Amino acid sequence: MTTPYARIGGEPAVAAIVNRFYDLVEQDAAFADLRALHAADLAAVRHGLTRFLSGWAGGPRDWFDHGPCIMSLHRAFPITPALADQWSAAMTRAIAAQAGLDPQLAQAMAQALDHMAHAMVNLSFTENAA
């Protein structure tokens, strides 16, 4: 059985999706709140998200072998439902722009990542903001 990682084109395709995602976050005002959560230099998070998504999609699992738990890593950030929506919207656009990607696979990836983004909502921040 072929992994989603292989079906999308491996590391080059994953890196292209991640770079498009962070380009959107940097350049599109619709993602300004999401951008504000990140450091000025996005090189480290570009690399980290590429490694995470590679393993998540069935490729090399170095992130999972050596990286922190993705959910724990985000627990300290004020991730609200609106920020999760921004993350998901940017990622959906980045995936959709990947040339040659099977539309059903693209939709499945976007839906799964949307679910993950919304699972990271930190309710303690949300309750404090209310």
C-alpha positions as a printed NumPy array, in Angstrom:
array([[  0.   ,   0.   ,   0.   ],
       [  1.344,   3.397,  -0.973],
       [  1.522,   6.044,   1.752],
       [  0.01 ,   9.502,   1.337],
       [  3.603,  10.775,   1.58 ],
       [  4.544,   8.833,  -1.563],
       [  1.279,   9.714,  -3.314],
       [  1.797,  13.455,  -2.878],
       [  5.392,  13.356,  -4.099],
       [  7.479,  12.911,  -0.955],
       [  9.656,  15.499,   0.706],
       [  9.699,  18.019,  -2.178],
       [  5.889,  18.168,  -2.239],
       [  5.578,  18.369,   1.546],
       [  8.18 ,  21.166,   1.648],
       [  6.362,  23.013,  -1.148],
       [  3.071,  22.82 ,   0.755],
       [  4.719,  24.038,   3.973],
       [  6.495,  26.885,   2.181],
       [  3.24 ,  27.977,   0.511],
       [  1.501,  27.789,   3.888],
       [  4.055,  30.032,   5.596],
       [  4.203,  32.362,   2.585],
       [  0.441,  32.851,   2.982],
       [  0.82 ,  33.389,   6.724],
       [  3.492,  36.024,   6.07 ],
       [  1.836,  37.808,   3.156],
       [ -1.95 ,  37.567,   3.508],
       [ -3.554,  39.944,   6.019],
       [ -6.278,  37.333,   6.644],
       [ -3.66 ,  35.405,   8.639],
       [ -2.218,  38.342,  10.621],
       [ -3.226,  36.959,  14.024],
       [ -1.631,  33.62 ,  13.176],
       [  1.537,  35.369,  11.973],
       [  1.736,  37.311,  15.23 ],
       [  2.184,  34.056,  17.188],
       [  5.419,  33.249,  15.362],
       [  8.967,  34.556,  15.609],
       [ 10.217,  36.998,  13.004],
       [ 12.271,  34.271,  11.303],
       [ 10.074,  31.388,  10.16 ],
       [ 12.928,  29.122,   9.012],
       [ 12.77 ,  26.851,  12.07 ],
       [  9.   ,  26.388,  11.945],
       [  9.097,  25.792,   8.191],
       [ 11.6  ,  23.005,   8.799],
       [  9.708,  21.61 ,  11.779],
       [  6.34 ,  21.533,  10.031],
       [  7.935,  19.859,   6.996],
       [  9.395,  17.154,   9.247],
       [  6.118,  16.731,  11.145],
       [  3.944,  16.516,   8.01 ],
       [  6.396,  14.132,   6.351],
       [  6.092,  11.658,   9.209],
       [  2.371,  12.282,   9.632],
       [  1.794,  11.391,   5.963],
       [  3.833,   8.185,   6.175],
       [  7.315,   9.397,   5.314],
       [ 10.426,   9.609,   7.488],
       [  9.445,   9.684,  11.153],
       [ 12.383,  11.661,  12.545],
       [ 10.035,  14.293,  14.008],
       [  8.161,  11.615,  15.931],
       [ 11.355,   9.878,  17.   ],
       [ 13.099,  13.029,  18.258],
       [ 10.627,  15.924,  18.261],
       [  8.248,  16.985,  20.988],
       [  4.602,  15.981,  20.992],
       [  2.887,  18.36 ,  18.57 ],
       [ -0.067,  18.857,  20.913],
       [  2.15 ,  19.558,  23.944],
       [  4.301,  21.901,  21.902],
       [  1.285,  24.117,  21.185],
       [ -0.277,  23.987,  24.651],
       [  1.512,  27.174,  25.773],
       [  0.106,  29.243,  22.912],
       [ -3.207,  31.121,  22.969],
       [ -4.812,  29.049,  20.232],
       [ -8.412,  30.143,  19.884],
       [-11.015,  28.729,  17.511],
       [-10.396,  31.744,  15.235],
       [ -6.645,  31.004,  15.102],
       [ -7.338,  27.342,  14.377],
       [ -9.617,  28.497,  11.543],
       [ -6.807,  30.701,  10.164],
       [ -4.292,  27.859,  10.331],
       [ -6.71 ,  25.477,   8.64 ],
       [ -7.649,  27.963,   5.907],
       [ -4.01 ,  28.685,   5.071],
       [ -3.124,  24.983,   5.046],
       [ -6.131,  24.116,   2.887],
       [ -5.066,  26.757,   0.354],
       [ -1.457,  25.533,   0.419],
       [ -2.531,  21.929,  -0.175],
       [ -4.974,  22.904,  -2.933],
       [ -2.203,  24.735,  -4.782],
       [  0.024,  21.647,  -4.964],
       [  0.208,  20.681,  -8.631],
       [ -0.645,  17.104,  -9.492],
       [ -2.147,  16.251,  -6.107],
       [ -5.144,  13.931,  -6.273],
       [ -8.174,  16.062,  -5.27 ],
       [ -9.571,  13.386,  -2.957],
       [ -6.243,  13.031,  -1.183],
       [ -5.927,  16.824,  -0.937],
       [ -9.396,  17.054,   0.606],
       [ -8.688,  14.214,   3.043],
       [ -5.422,  15.846,   4.128],
       [ -7.061,  19.235,   4.579],
       [ -9.894,  17.735,   6.628],
       [ -7.551,  15.755,   8.876],
       [ -5.308,  18.776,   9.438],
       [ -8.35 ,  20.962,  10.134],
       [ -9.377,  18.477,  12.818],
       [ -5.869,  18.557,  14.286],
       [ -5.769,  22.369,  14.288],
       [ -9.057,  22.568,  16.133],
       [ -7.925,  19.932,  18.627],
       [ -5.146,  22.361,  19.611],
       [ -7.55 ,  25.062,  20.757],
       [ -6.46 ,  25.962,  24.243],
       [ -9.698,  26.42 ,  26.151],
       [ -8.012,  28.128,  29.09 ],
       [ -7.005,  30.994,  26.79 ],
       [-10.443,  31.012,  25.172],
       [-12.209,  31.171,  28.543],
       [ -9.907,  33.961,  29.744],
       [-10.643,  35.971,  26.611],
       [-14.415,  35.735,  27.134]])
